[in-house]
Every structure is written in structure tokens, then in C-alpha cells.
Amino acid sequence: KLPLTVEEILDFGESNRELFIKSSTYSIIPITVTEMGLTISWIFSSDPKSISFSVVYQESEDTPLDQCKVLIPMTRCNSHKETIRGQVKVRNSGIYTLIFDNTFSRFISKRVFYHLAVERPVIYDGSDFP
């Protein structure tokens, strides 16, 4: 478990991070978000084989996992062959959790190289209008 805040993700800059996920286990990256309208985006690849990926939303840490909203269902990604990109729009404050799941692999541990970014919406205020 690697809990992050929006500010910590903004501090990532352009650097990539690495997760080591043992066979038959999974890793989660919970991102706590307090402001609406943000876009959380990710890019990842895995080595040596595929990984499953999902995104769930939790209103608060007290929300039971079975009441979490699945934003992106668990999907097996060929991230060892191509880079996977995606994003989710923050509609409510809460915890947005990225799940890298290797439970299907009984023997092979994986390394996941990932980059996260958070974008704030550009709000047009009309100031350049003549």
C-alpha cells in the first residue's frame, strides 16, 4: 500500500516510480483527493509479463471495500508489450485507488514502472476578451 496525496503526485515531476509485486499478490496506490474537477492520469508498463489493473473510488477510509465504486473494472493488461495510459476525472472528494493485481500469477513476480500526474482544469475567466 502506497498512500499518496495530490501534492505528492505533483512533486513527482517527470520521474517514474517502480513497484515490485510478488506472485499471487497485489499492490494498491490510494490517492486522497479533496478538490473536484482534477484529472488523475497514469502511464505504466510491467516486466516480465502482463498485470491486471483496476481503479476504485472510496468515499472515505471508513467505507467498506464492498461499497466502493469500481471506476475501471479489473482488466488484464499486456503492459509488458505496450505502455498503458489512462485517466479518471475526480467528481467527488475521497480516495481513488489504483490496483495492480498479480494474484493470477502463481510463480512470476512483476515489476511495474509507473508515472502519475494530476491536472487541474483550466478555468476560462474571459480576461483576454476585448
SULRA-V999941 format. One record per residue. N is the residue number from 1. RES is the residue in one small letter. PSI is psi in degrees with one decimal (999 if undefined). Layout:
n = {N & N}
res = {RES & RES}
psi = {PSI & PSI}
This chain:
n = {1 & 2 & 3 & 4 & 5 & 6 & 7 & 8 & 9 & 10 & 11 & 12 & 13 & 14 & 15 & 16 & 17 & 18 & 19 & 20 & 21 & 22 & 23 & 24 & 25 & 26 & 27 & 28 & 29 & 30 & 31 & 32 & 33 & 34 & 35 & 36 & 37 & 38 & 39 & 40 & 41 & 42 & 43 & 44 & 45 & 46 & 47 & 48 & 49 & 50 & 51 & 52 & 53 & 54 & 55 & 56 & 57 & 58 & 59 & 60 & 61 & 62 & 63 & 64 & 65 & 66 & 67 & 68 & 69 & 70 & 71 & 72 & 73 & 74 & 75 & 76 & 77 & 78 & 79 & 80 & 81 & 82 & 83 & 84 & 85 & 86 & 87 & 88 & 89 & 90 & 91 & 92 & 93 & 94 & 95 & 96 & 97 & 98 & 99 & 100 & 101 & 102 & 103 & 104 & 105 & 106 & 107 & 108 & 109 & 110 & 111 & 112 & 113 & 114 & 115 & 116 & 117 & 118 & 119 & 120 & 121 & 122 & 123 & 124 & 125 & 126 & 127 & 128 & 129 & 130}
res = {k & l & p & l & t & v & e & e & i & l & d & f & g & e & s & n & r & e & l & f & i & k & s & s & t & y & s & i & i & p & i & t & v & t & e & m & g & l & t & i & s & w & i & f & s & s & d & p & k & s & i & s & f & s & v & v & y & q & e & s & e & d & t & p & l & d & q & c & k & v & l & i & p & m & t & r & c & n & s & h & k & e & t & i & r & g & q & v & k & v & r & n & s & g & i & y & t & l & i & f & d & n & t & f & s & r & f & i & s & k & r & v & f & y & h & l & a & v & e & r & p & v & i & y & d & g & s & d & f & p}
psi = {130.6 & 79.5 & 137.6 & 156.3 & 166.8 & -42.0 & -40.4 & -37.5 & -40.3 & -29.5 & -13.9 & -36.7 & -139.1 & 3.2 & 150.9 & 151.5 & 165.2 & 137.2 & 140.8 & 120.7 & 113.1 & 159.9 & 146.2 & 18.5 & -179.3 & 162.1 & 144.9 & 146.6 & 95.1 & 130.5 & 115.6 & 124.6 & 130.8 & -15.2 & 138.9 & 161.6 & -8.3 & 160.0 & 124.3 & 124.8 & 155.9 & 155.0 & 132.2 & 158.4 & 159.8 & 158.3 & 133.1 & -11.8 & -167.2 & 163.7 & 152.8 & 148.3 & 143.8 & 157.5 & 129.3 & 155.0 & 135.4 & 127.5 & -44.6 & 172.1 & -21.6 & -15.6 & 124.7 & 145.7 & -32.9 & -7.6 & 6.9 & 149.6 & 126.5 & 114.4 & -39.0 & 113.3 & 154.7 & 121.6 & 132.9 & 124.2 & 133.7 & 53.4 & -5.2 & -16.0 & -29.1 & 153.9 & 133.1 & 130.8 & 147.4 & 171.5 & 160.5 & 139.4 & 133.1 & 110.6 & -25.0 & 150.5 & 154.2 & -153.8 & 119.7 & 117.1 & 123.4 & 131.0 & 122.4 & 111.8 & 121.8 & 21.5 & -21.9 & -16.8 & 114.7 & -23.2 & -24.9 & 119.4 & 155.8 & 152.7 & 132.2 & 125.0 & 122.9 & 157.5 & 131.9 & 149.4 & 151.3 & 129.8 & 135.4 & 145.0 & 146.8 & 119.9 & 118.6 & 124.0 & 2.0 & 8.9 & -19.4 & 9.8 & 131.4 & 999}
